[in-house]
Amino acid sequence: AMEDTLMKLECRRDKTLTYTKDEVQAEVWDEYYAVIDKDGRVNSQKARVRIFFLAFLTGMPACELGISDRRRKGKEVVGRHDIIPVRTEDWIRIEDA
């Protein structure tokens, strides 16, 4: 219900802006909370993913953010030069619990 409402919101800009460099940033927080009893059983749990998205784009381009979108999978428009291999150790941070 909330997602449907957010998707229907209009985004307006009175005039186009010009940036010296276009930039898009996304920060994704994957959160998990569980209450576990002394025997190791999960009594309750909840999980959520929060996405913080910021864009500085010249003009008024249409932007679309697809997350785990089965319809889009493999159809992304990406130049070969834009694909940068990243080792797992560079983007997964282990924290003490």
N, C-alpha and C positions, 0 to 999 in steps of 0.2 A: 504494500500500500504506500509506504513512504517512498520507495524507489520509483513507483509510478508517478507520484506527485513531483518528485525531483526531475524526472525525465521530461515533464511537461512544462517546466519553468522556461521562460524566455530569457535570453541573454541579449541585452542591447548595448550598443555603444554609439554615442552620438556622432563621433568622427573617428576616422582611422588614425591609428598611431603609427609612428615610424621608429623602429629600433635600429641601432647600428649592427646588432647581432640578434637574430631570432634564437629563442631559448625555451625549452620545455623541461620542467622538472617534475618528477613524481617520487613521492616517498610512500612506501607501503609498510604498514605495521601489521604483523600477524600476531594476534594475541590469543592466549589460551589460559583459562583459569579452571582449576579443579579442586574439589574438596575430597580428600582421600582419608579413609579411616585407618586405624592402626593395623588392620589386616591387609591393607593395600587395595581395598575396593573403592571405586569411585562413587561417592555419594551424590555429587552434583558436578556439572561442568558447563562451561560456556566458552564459545570461541567467537571471534570476530576479526575481520580484516578492515583496517582503516586505510584509506587512500587520500593523500594530500597532493593535489595537483596544482601546478603554477605554470602559466604560459605567458611569455612575452613574444608576441607575434606581430609582425608588420602587416598592416591592412586588416581585413576582416575575414580570415580564412575559416572554413568549417573545420572543427576539430572533433575527433571521435576517439574515445579511449575504450578499447576492448580488453576485457579481463577474462581469461579462460573462456573465450567465446568459441564454442564448437563450430558455429556457422562460419566464423572468420578463419579458423585454423588453417594455416598454410597459404592463406590468400593475402597476407600482409604485403604492402608495397614498401619494399626496402631495397636500397641499392646494395650490391655486393660489398662495396667499399664501406658501408655503414655497419657491417657486422663485425664486431670486435669480440674475439674469444676471451672469456674471463674464467679463470680457475675458480673452483668452488671456494677455496680458502679466501679468496678476495671479497666475497659477498656474503659469506655465512660467518657470523660471530658467535662463538660459544661463550655462554655466560654461566657462572656458578649459580646454582639454584639454592 
